[in-house]
Amino acid sequence: MPAQQGWASEEVLHRFLGVRAGRKARYARLLVEALGLGAVPRPLDAVLEI
């Protein structure tokens, strides 16, 4: 997108996920399901253990 040229990948992703209602929840699920069990970040692992 021309308006987003020069943006960092993280900024583009943040904008994409935050534009429409429900996108964060939808894509969060897909991203978590795509993680291998060895790739789960420690904070997420700690939350899931509760």
PDBQT receptor file of N, H, CA, C and O in Angstrom, charges set to zero:
ATOM      1  N   MET A   1       0.836  -1.176   0.000  1.00  0.00    +0.000 N 
ATOM      2  CA  MET A   1       0.000   0.000   0.000  1.00  0.00    +0.000 C 
ATOM      3  C   MET A   1       0.891   1.253   0.000  1.00  0.00    +0.000 C 
ATOM      4  O   MET A   1       1.843   1.334   0.776  1.00  0.00    +0.000 OA
ATOM      5  N   PRO A   2       0.593   2.196  -0.840  1.00  0.00    +0.000 N 
ATOM      6  CA  PRO A   2       1.418   3.402  -0.898  1.00  0.00    +0.000 C 
ATOM      7  C   PRO A   2       1.480   4.165   0.426  1.00  0.00    +0.000 C 
ATOM      8  O   PRO A   2       2.530   4.699   0.783  1.00  0.00    +0.000 OA
ATOM      9  N   ALA A   3       0.369   4.221   1.152  1.00  0.00    +0.000 N 
ATOM     10  H   ALA A   3      -0.485   3.787   0.863  1.00  0.00    +0.000 HD
ATOM     11  CA  ALA A   3       0.354   4.967   2.416  1.00  0.00    +0.000 C 
ATOM     12  C   ALA A   3       1.218   4.315   3.476  1.00  0.00    +0.000 C 
ATOM     13  O   ALA A   3       1.626   4.972   4.433  1.00  0.00    +0.000 OA
ATOM     14  N   GLN A   4       1.503   3.025   3.318  1.00  0.00    +0.000 N 
ATOM     15  H   GLN A   4       1.172   2.491   2.540  1.00  0.00    +0.000 HD
ATOM     16  CA  GLN A   4       2.258   2.302   4.333  1.00  0.00    +0.000 C 
ATOM     17  C   GLN A   4       3.695   2.026   3.911  1.00  0.00    +0.000 C 
ATOM     18  O   GLN A   4       4.404   1.285   4.592  1.00  0.00    +0.000 OA
ATOM     19  N   GLN A   5       4.129   2.600   2.815  1.00  0.00    +0.000 N 
ATOM     20  H   GLN A   5       3.553   3.201   2.262  1.00  0.00    +0.000 HD
ATOM     21  CA  GLN A   5       5.517   2.405   2.393  1.00  0.00    +0.000 C 
ATOM     22  C   GLN A   5       6.441   2.982   3.448  1.00  0.00    +0.000 C 
ATOM     23  O   GLN A   5       6.202   4.071   3.970  1.00  0.00    +0.000 OA
ATOM     24  N   GLY A   6       7.476   2.261   3.752  1.00  0.00    +0.000 N 
ATOM     25  H   GLY A   6       7.670   1.376   3.328  1.00  0.00    +0.000 HD
ATOM     26  CA  GLY A   6       8.431   2.706   4.749  1.00  0.00    +0.000 C 
ATOM     27  C   GLY A   6       8.073   2.287   6.162  1.00  0.00    +0.000 C 
ATOM     28  O   GLY A   6       8.867   2.486   7.081  1.00  0.00    +0.000 OA
ATOM     29  N   TRP A   7       6.890   1.709   6.357  1.00  0.00    +0.000 N 
ATOM     30  H   TRP A   7       6.245   1.547   5.610  1.00  0.00    +0.000 HD
ATOM     31  CA  TRP A   7       6.493   1.233   7.678  1.00  0.00    +0.000 C 
ATOM     32  C   TRP A   7       7.212  -0.072   7.984  1.00  0.00    +0.000 C 
ATOM     33  O   TRP A   7       7.489  -0.858   7.078  1.00  0.00    +0.000 OA
ATOM     34  N   ALA A   8       7.509  -0.303   9.233  1.00  0.00    +0.000 N 
ATOM     35  H   ALA A   8       7.284   0.335   9.970  1.00  0.00    +0.000 HD
ATOM     36  CA  ALA A   8       8.070  -1.585   9.663  1.00  0.00    +0.000 C 
ATOM     37  C   ALA A   8       6.993  -2.654   9.535  1.00  0.00    +0.000 C 
ATOM     38  O   ALA A   8       5.802  -2.351   9.595  1.00  0.00    +0.000 OA
ATOM     39  N   SER A   9       7.409  -3.889   9.363  1.00  0.00    +0.000 N 
ATOM     40  H   SER A   9       8.377  -4.135   9.315  1.00  0.00    +0.000 HD
ATOM     41  CA  SER A   9       6.462  -5.004   9.242  1.00  0.00    +0.000 C 
ATOM     42  C   SER A   9       5.511  -5.071  10.430  1.00  0.00    +0.000 C 
ATOM     43  O   SER A   9       4.326  -5.362  10.266  1.00  0.00    +0.000 OA
ATOM     44  N   GLU A  10       6.029  -4.802  11.624  1.00  0.00    +0.000 N 
ATOM     45  H   GLU A  10       6.991  -4.566  11.757  1.00  0.00    +0.000 HD
ATOM     46  CA  GLU A  10       5.204  -4.841  12.826  1.00  0.00    +0.000 C 
ATOM     47  C   GLU A  10       4.107  -3.787  12.771  1.00  0.00    +0.000 C 
ATOM     48  O   GLU A  10       2.984  -4.040  13.205  1.00  0.00    +0.000 OA
ATOM     49  N   GLU A  11       4.421  -2.610  12.243  1.00  0.00    +0.000 N 
ATOM     50  H   GLU A  11       5.333  -2.405  11.890  1.00  0.00    +0.000 HD
ATOM     51  CA  GLU A  11       3.431  -1.543  12.132  1.00  0.00    +0.000 C 
ATOM     52  C   GLU A  11       2.337  -1.899  11.135  1.00  0.00    +0.000 C 
ATOM     53  O   GLU A  11       1.162  -1.626  11.381  1.00  0.00    +0.000 OA
ATOM     54  N   VAL A  12       2.707  -2.498  10.025  1.00  0.00    +0.000 N 
ATOM     55  H   VAL A  12       3.661  -2.719   9.825  1.00  0.00    +0.000 HD
ATOM     56  CA  VAL A  12       1.731  -2.903   9.011  1.00  0.00    +0.000 C 
ATOM     57  C   VAL A  12       0.815  -3.985   9.586  1.00  0.00    +0.000 C 
ATOM     58  O   VAL A  12      -0.401  -3.935   9.396  1.00  0.00    +0.000 OA
ATOM     59  N   LEU A  13       1.388  -4.949  10.280  1.00  0.00    +0.000 N 
ATOM     60  H   LEU A  13       2.375  -4.989  10.434  1.00  0.00    +0.000 HD
ATOM     61  CA  LEU A  13       0.600  -6.015  10.889  1.00  0.00    +0.000 C 
ATOM     62  C   LEU A  13      -0.336  -5.451  11.952  1.00  0.00    +0.000 C 
ATOM     63  O   LEU A  13      -1.503  -5.836  12.019  1.00  0.00    +0.000 OA
ATOM     64  N   HIS A  14       0.166  -4.550  12.775  1.00  0.00    +0.000 N 
ATOM     65  H   HIS A  14       1.114  -4.238  12.721  1.00  0.00    +0.000 HD
ATOM     66  CA  HIS A  14      -0.661  -3.920  13.812  1.00  0.00    +0.000 C 
ATOM     67  C   HIS A  14      -1.842  -3.186  13.178  1.00  0.00    +0.000 C 
ATOM     68  O   HIS A  14      -2.972  -3.295  13.654  1.00  0.00    +0.000 OA
ATOM     69  N   ARG A  15      -1.586  -2.458  12.131  1.00  0.00    +0.000 N 
ATOM     70  H   ARG A  15      -0.668  -2.369  11.745  1.00  0.00    +0.000 HD
ATOM     71  CA  ARG A  15      -2.650  -1.725  11.430  1.00  0.00    +0.000 C 
ATOM     72  C   ARG A  15      -3.660  -2.705  10.822  1.00  0.00    +0.000 C 
ATOM     73  O   ARG A  15      -4.867  -2.491  10.934  1.00  0.00    +0.000 OA
ATOM     74  N   PHE A  16      -3.181  -3.773  10.182  1.00  0.00    +0.000 N 
ATOM     75  H   PHE A  16      -2.201  -3.947  10.091  1.00  0.00    +0.000 HD
ATOM     76  CA  PHE A  16      -4.056  -4.758   9.552  1.00  0.00    +0.000 C 
ATOM     77  C   PHE A  16      -4.971  -5.411  10.578  1.00  0.00    +0.000 C 
ATOM     78  O   PHE A  16      -6.171  -5.558  10.343  1.00  0.00    +0.000 OA
ATOM     79  N   LEU A  17      -4.403  -5.801  11.716  1.00  0.00    +0.000 N 
ATOM     80  H   LEU A  17      -3.428  -5.681  11.907  1.00  0.00    +0.000 HD
ATOM     81  CA  LEU A  17      -5.189  -6.495  12.726  1.00  0.00    +0.000 C 
ATOM     82  C   LEU A  17      -6.145  -5.570  13.465  1.00  0.00    +0.000 C 
ATOM     83  O   LEU A  17      -7.168  -6.025  13.977  1.00  0.00    +0.000 OA
ATOM     84  N   GLY A  18      -5.834  -4.293  13.528  1.00  0.00    +0.000 N 
ATOM     85  H   GLY A  18      -5.004  -3.923  13.112  1.00  0.00    +0.000 HD
ATOM     86  CA  GLY A  18      -6.652  -3.378  14.307  1.00  0.00    +0.000 C 
ATOM     87  C   GLY A  18      -7.735  -2.647  13.542  1.00  0.00    +0.000 C 
ATOM     88  O   GLY A  18      -8.525  -1.924  14.150  1.00  0.00    +0.000 OA
ATOM     89  N   VAL A  19      -7.801  -2.809  12.234  1.00  0.00    +0.000 N 
ATOM     90  H   VAL A  19      -7.160  -3.396  11.741  1.00  0.00    +0.000 HD
ATOM     91  CA  VAL A  19      -8.726  -2.027  11.426  1.00  0.00    +0.000 C 
ATOM     92  C   VAL A  19     -10.172  -2.508  11.537  1.00  0.00    +0.000 C 
ATOM     93  O   VAL A  19     -11.079  -1.686  11.667  1.00  0.00    +0.000 OA
ATOM     94  N   ARG A  20     -10.403  -3.808  11.489  1.00  0.00    +0.000 N 
ATOM     95  H   ARG A  20      -9.666  -4.476  11.384  1.00  0.00    +0.000 HD
ATOM     96  CA  ARG A  20     -11.772  -4.340  11.517  1.00  0.00    +0.000 C 
ATOM     97  C   ARG A  20     -12.055  -5.061  12.826  1.00  0.00    +0.000 C 
ATOM     98  O   ARG A  20     -11.181  -5.722  13.388  1.00  0.00    +0.000 OA
ATOM     99  N   ALA A  21     -13.268  -4.927  13.295  1.00  0.00    +0.000 N 
ATOM    100  H   ALA A  21     -13.977  -4.389  12.838  1.00  0.00    +0.000 HD
ATOM    101  CA  ALA A  21     -13.677  -5.602  14.523  1.00  0.00    +0.000 C 
ATOM    102  C   ALA A  21     -13.572  -7.113  14.339  1.00  0.00    +0.000 C 
ATOM    103  O   ALA A  21     -13.975  -7.655  13.310  1.00  0.00    +0.000 OA
ATOM    104  N   GLY A  22     -13.029  -7.779  15.342  1.00  0.00    +0.000 N 
ATOM    105  H   GLY A  22     -12.701  -7.339  16.178  1.00  0.00    +0.000 HD
ATOM    106  CA  GLY A  22     -12.939  -9.231  15.326  1.00  0.00    +0.000 C 
ATOM    107  C   GLY A  22     -11.690  -9.800  14.692  1.00  0.00    +0.000 C 
ATOM    108  O   GLY A  22     -11.417 -10.993  14.823  1.00  0.00    +0.000 OA
ATOM    109  N   ARG A  23     -10.930  -8.969  14.010  1.00  0.00    +0.000 N 
ATOM    110  H   ARG A  23     -11.152  -7.999  13.904  1.00  0.00    +0.000 HD
ATOM    111  CA  ARG A  23      -9.730  -9.482  13.350  1.00  0.00    +0.000 C 
ATOM    112  C   ARG A  23      -8.684  -9.982  14.333  1.00  0.00    +0.000 C 
ATOM    113  O   ARG A  23      -8.047 -11.009  14.096  1.00  0.00    +0.000 OA
ATOM    114  N   LYS A  24      -8.504  -9.261  15.438  1.00  0.00    +0.000 N 
ATOM    115  H   LYS A  24      -9.022  -8.428  15.631  1.00  0.00    +0.000 HD
ATOM    116  CA  LYS A  24      -7.490  -9.669  16.410  1.00  0.00    +0.000 C 
ATOM    117  C   LYS A  24      -7.799 -11.055  16.946  1.00  0.00    +0.000 C 
ATOM    118  O   LYS A  24      -6.914 -11.909  16.997  1.00  0.00    +0.000 OA
ATOM    119  N   ALA A  25      -9.036 -11.288  17.345  1.00  0.00    +0.000 N 
ATOM    120  H   ALA A  25      -9.754 -10.594  17.304  1.00  0.00    +0.000 HD
ATOM    121  CA  ALA A  25      -9.425 -12.587  17.898  1.00  0.00    +0.000 C 
ATOM    122  C   ALA A  25      -9.307 -13.681  16.844  1.00  0.00    +0.000 C 
ATOM    123  O   ALA A  25      -8.836 -14.778  17.144  1.00  0.00    +0.000 OA
ATOM    124  N   ARG A  26      -9.724 -13.399  15.630  1.00  0.00    +0.000 N 
ATOM    125  H   ARG A  26     -10.106 -12.507  15.387  1.00  0.00    +0.000 HD
ATOM    126  CA  ARG A  26      -9.677 -14.400  14.557  1.00  0.00    +0.000 C 
ATOM    127  C   ARG A  26      -8.246 -14.812  14.245  1.00  0.00    +0.000 C 
ATOM    128  O   ARG A  26      -7.932 -16.001  14.189  1.00  0.00    +0.000 OA
ATOM    129  N   TYR A  27      -7.386 -13.831  14.044  1.00  0.00    +0.000 N 
ATOM    130  H   TYR A  27      -7.641 -12.865  14.090  1.00  0.00    +0.000 HD
ATOM    131  CA  TYR A  27      -6.017 -14.141  13.670  1.00  0.00    +0.000 C 
ATOM    132  C   TYR A  27      -5.179 -14.616  14.850  1.00  0.00    +0.000 C 
ATOM    133  O   TYR A  27      -4.231 -15.377  14.656  1.00  0.00    +0.000 OA
ATOM    134  N   ALA A  28      -5.503 -14.192  16.063  1.00  0.00    +0.000 N 
ATOM    135  H   ALA A  28      -6.273 -13.574  16.220  1.00  0.00    +0.000 HD
ATOM    136  CA  ALA A  28      -4.781 -14.690  17.238  1.00  0.00    +0.000 C 
ATOM    137  C   ALA A  28      -4.939 -16.199  17.327  1.00  0.00    +0.000 C 
ATOM    138  O   ALA A  28      -3.974 -16.920  17.578  1.00  0.00    +0.000 OA
ATOM    139  N   ARG A  29      -6.154 -16.666  17.123  1.00  0.00    +0.000 N 
ATOM    140  H   ARG A  29      -6.938 -16.079  16.919  1.00  0.00    +0.000 HD
ATOM    141  CA  ARG A  29      -6.406 -18.110  17.177  1.00  0.00    +0.000 C 
ATOM    142  C   ARG A  29      -5.591 -18.839  16.108  1.00  0.00    +0.000 C 
ATOM    143  O   ARG A  29      -4.958 -19.855  16.393  1.00  0.00    +0.000 OA
ATOM    144  N   LEU A  30      -5.609 -18.329  14.902  1.00  0.00    +0.000 N 
ATOM    145  H   LEU A  30      -6.123 -17.504  14.671  1.00  0.00    +0.000 HD
ATOM    146  CA  LEU A  30      -4.876 -18.970  13.808  1.00  0.00    +0.000 C 
ATOM    147  C   LEU A  30      -3.367 -18.985  14.066  1.00  0.00    +0.000 C 
ATOM    148  O   LEU A  30      -2.698 -19.981  13.792  1.00  0.00    +0.000 OA
ATOM    149  N   LEU A  31      -2.836 -17.883  14.590  1.00  0.00    +0.000 N 
ATOM    150  H   LEU A  31      -3.379 -17.073  14.812  1.00  0.00    +0.000 HD
ATOM    151  CA  LEU A  31      -1.400 -17.807  14.870  1.00  0.00    +0.000 C 
ATOM    152  C   LEU A  31      -1.000 -18.767  15.983  1.00  0.00    +0.000 C 
ATOM    153  O   LEU A  31       0.040 -19.420  15.898  1.00  0.00    +0.000 OA
ATOM    154  N   VAL A  32      -1.819 -18.854  17.024  1.00  0.00    +0.000 N 
ATOM    155  H   VAL A  32      -2.664 -18.324  17.093  1.00  0.00    +0.000 HD
ATOM    156  CA  VAL A  32      -1.513 -19.765  18.131  1.00  0.00    +0.000 C 
ATOM    157  C   VAL A  32      -1.584 -21.208  17.666  1.00  0.00    +0.000 C 
ATOM    158  O   VAL A  32      -0.745 -22.025  18.045  1.00  0.00    +0.000 OA
ATOM    159  N   GLU A  33      -2.578 -21.530  16.849  1.00  0.00    +0.000 N 
ATOM    160  H   GLU A  33      -3.260 -20.867  16.541  1.00  0.00    +0.000 HD
ATOM    161  CA  GLU A  33      -2.695 -22.898  16.345  1.00  0.00    +0.000 C 
ATOM    162  C   GLU A  33      -1.528 -23.274  15.445  1.00  0.00    +0.000 C 
ATOM    163  O   GLU A  33      -1.169 -24.448  15.355  1.00  0.00    +0.000 OA
ATOM    164  N   ALA A  34      -0.934 -22.291  14.779  1.00  0.00    +0.000 N 
ATOM    165  H   ALA A  34      -1.226 -21.337  14.853  1.00  0.00    +0.000 HD
ATOM    166  CA  ALA A  34       0.183 -22.555  13.879  1.00  0.00    +0.000 C 
ATOM    167  C   ALA A  34       1.511 -22.743  14.632  1.00  0.00    +0.000 C 
ATOM    168  O   ALA A  34       2.471 -23.270  14.068  1.00  0.00    +0.000 OA
ATOM    169  N   LEU A  35       1.569 -22.320  15.887  1.00  0.00    +0.000 N 
ATOM    170  H   LEU A  35       0.790 -21.892  16.345  1.00  0.00    +0.000 HD
ATOM    171  CA  LEU A  35       2.793 -22.476  16.677  1.00  0.00    +0.000 C 
ATOM    172  C   LEU A  35       3.050 -23.938  16.999  1.00  0.00    +0.000 C 
ATOM    173  O   LEU A  35       2.124 -24.689  17.305  1.00  0.00    +0.000 OA
ATOM    174  N   GLY A  36       4.285 -24.328  16.931  1.00  0.00    +0.000 N 
ATOM    175  H   GLY A  36       5.037 -23.718  16.683  1.00  0.00    +0.000 HD
ATOM    176  CA  GLY A  36       4.661 -25.647  17.425  1.00  0.00    +0.000 C 
ATOM    177  C   GLY A  36       4.742 -25.579  18.944  1.00  0.00    +0.000 C 
ATOM    178  O   GLY A  36       4.942 -24.498  19.499  1.00  0.00    +0.000 OA
ATOM    179  N   LEU A  37       4.594 -26.696  19.616  1.00  0.00    +0.000 N 
ATOM    180  H   LEU A  37       4.432 -27.573  19.165  1.00  0.00    +0.000 HD
ATOM    181  CA  LEU A  37       4.608 -26.678  21.078  1.00  0.00    +0.000 C 
ATOM    182  C   LEU A  37       5.942 -26.191  21.632  1.00  0.00    +0.000 C 
ATOM    183  O   LEU A  37       5.977 -25.625  22.725  1.00  0.00    +0.000 OA
ATOM    184  N   GLY A  38       7.025 -26.393  20.919  1.00  0.00    +0.000 N 
ATOM    185  H   GLY A  38       6.997 -26.853  20.031  1.00  0.00    +0.000 HD
ATOM    186  CA  GLY A  38       8.320 -25.909  21.370  1.00  0.00    +0.000 C 
ATOM    187  C   GLY A  38       8.530 -24.430  21.126  1.00  0.00    +0.000 C 
ATOM    188  O   GLY A  38       9.494 -23.854  21.630  1.00  0.00    +0.000 OA
ATOM    189  N   ALA A  39       7.647 -23.805  20.364  1.00  0.00    +0.000 N 
ATOM    190  H   ALA A  39       6.864 -24.273  19.956  1.00  0.00    +0.000 HD
ATOM    191  CA  ALA A  39       7.803 -22.400  20.018  1.00  0.00    +0.000 C 
ATOM    192  C   ALA A  39       6.878 -21.485  20.813  1.00  0.00    +0.000 C 
ATOM    193  O   ALA A  39       6.803 -20.290  20.530  1.00  0.00    +0.000 OA
ATOM    194  N   VAL A  40       6.177 -22.026  21.796  1.00  0.00    +0.000 N 
ATOM    195  H   VAL A  40       6.238 -22.997  22.026  1.00  0.00    +0.000 HD
ATOM    196  CA  VAL A  40       5.250 -21.214  22.582  1.00  0.00    +0.000 C 
ATOM    197  C   VAL A  40       6.060 -20.274  23.477  1.00  0.00    +0.000 C 
ATOM    198  O   VAL A  40       6.900 -20.735  24.249  1.00  0.00    +0.000 OA
ATOM    199  N   PRO A  41       5.821 -18.969  23.387  1.00  0.00    +0.000 N 
ATOM    200  CA  PRO A  41       6.535 -18.022  24.250  1.00  0.00    +0.000 C 
ATOM    201  C   PRO A  41       6.233 -18.289  25.723  1.00  0.00    +0.000 C 
ATOM    202  O   PRO A  41       5.120 -18.686  26.067  1.00  0.00    +0.000 OA
ATOM    203  N   ARG A  42       7.220 -18.072  26.592  1.00  0.00    +0.000 N 
ATOM    204  H   ARG A  42       8.124 -17.750  26.313  1.00  0.00    +0.000 HD
ATOM    205  CA  ARG A  42       7.054 -18.353  28.018  1.00  0.00    +0.000 C 
ATOM    206  C   ARG A  42       5.843 -17.656  28.641  1.00  0.00    +0.000 C 
ATOM    207  O   ARG A  42       5.116 -18.296  29.400  1.00  0.00    +0.000 OA
ATOM    208  N   PRO A  43       5.590 -16.365  28.354  1.00  0.00    +0.000 N 
ATOM    209  CA  PRO A  43       4.407 -15.728  28.958  1.00  0.00    +0.000 C 
ATOM    210  C   PRO A  43       3.097 -16.408  28.554  1.00  0.00    +0.000 C 
ATOM    211  O   PRO A  43       2.201 -16.561  29.384  1.00  0.00    +0.000 OA
ATOM    212  N   LEU A  44       2.979 -16.813  27.296  1.00  0.00    +0.000 N 
ATOM    213  H   LEU A  44       3.706 -16.689  26.621  1.00  0.00    +0.000 HD
ATOM    214  CA  LEU A  44       1.779 -17.510  26.856  1.00  0.00    +0.000 C 
ATOM    215  C   LEU A  44       1.680 -18.879  27.512  1.00  0.00    +0.000 C 
ATOM    216  O   LEU A  44       0.596 -19.300  27.917  1.00  0.00    +0.000 OA
ATOM    217  N   ASP A  45       2.793 -19.567  27.617  1.00  0.00    +0.000 N 
ATOM    218  H   ASP A  45       3.674 -19.226  27.288  1.00  0.00    +0.000 HD
ATOM    219  CA  ASP A  45       2.821 -20.875  28.266  1.00  0.00    +0.000 C 
ATOM    220  C   ASP A  45       2.376 -20.761  29.721  1.00  0.00    +0.000 C 
ATOM    221  O   ASP A  45       1.630 -21.607  30.215  1.00  0.00    +0.000 OA
ATOM    222  N   ALA A  46       2.836 -19.711  30.407  1.00  0.00    +0.000 N 
ATOM    223  H   ALA A  46       3.441 -19.023  30.005  1.00  0.00    +0.000 HD
ATOM    224  CA  ALA A  46       2.467 -19.497  31.809  1.00  0.00    +0.000 C 
ATOM    225  C   ALA A  46       0.964 -19.260  31.947  1.00  0.00    +0.000 C 
ATOM    226  O   ALA A  46       0.335 -19.774  32.873  1.00  0.00    +0.000 OA
ATOM    227  N   VAL A  47       0.398 -18.496  31.042  1.00  0.00    +0.000 N 
ATOM    228  H   VAL A  47       0.908 -18.079  30.290  1.00  0.00    +0.000 HD
ATOM    229  CA  VAL A  47      -1.040 -18.224  31.090  1.00  0.00    +0.000 C 
ATOM    230  C   VAL A  47      -1.836 -19.504  30.838  1.00  0.00    +0.000 C 
ATOM    231  O   VAL A  47      -2.865 -19.732  31.474  1.00  0.00    +0.000 OA
ATOM    232  N   LEU A  48      -1.366 -20.328  29.920  1.00  0.00    +0.000 N 
ATOM    233  H   LEU A  48      -0.530 -20.143  29.403  1.00  0.00    +0.000 HD
ATOM    234  CA  LEU A  48      -2.086 -21.551  29.588  1.00  0.00    +0.000 C 
ATOM    235  C   LEU A  48      -2.007 -22.585  30.700  1.00  0.00    +0.000 C 
ATOM    236  O   LEU A  48      -2.863 -23.466  30.777  1.00  0.00    +0.000 OA
ATOM    237  N   GLU A  49      -0.997 -22.498  31.568  1.00  0.00    +0.000 N 
ATOM    238  H   GLU A  49      -0.302 -21.782  31.506  1.00  0.00    +0.000 HD
ATOM    239  CA  GLU A  49      -0.848 -23.446  32.671  1.00  0.00    +0.000 C 
ATOM    240  C   GLU A  49      -1.832 -23.173  33.799  1.00  0.00    +0.000 C 
ATOM    241  O   GLU A  49      -2.106 -24.064  34.603  1.00  0.00    +0.000 OA
ATOM    242  N   ILE A  50      -2.359 -21.981  33.872  1.00  0.00    +0.000 N 
ATOM    243  H   ILE A  50      -2.136 -21.257  33.219  1.00  0.00    +0.000 HD
ATOM    244  CA  ILE A  50      -3.277 -21.598  34.963  1.00  0.00    +0.000 C 
ATOM    245  C   ILE A  50      -4.566 -22.352  34.875  1.00  0.00    +0.000 C 
ATOM    246  O   ILE A  50      -5.453 -22.159  35.707  1.00  0.00    +0.000 OA
TER     247      ILE A  50
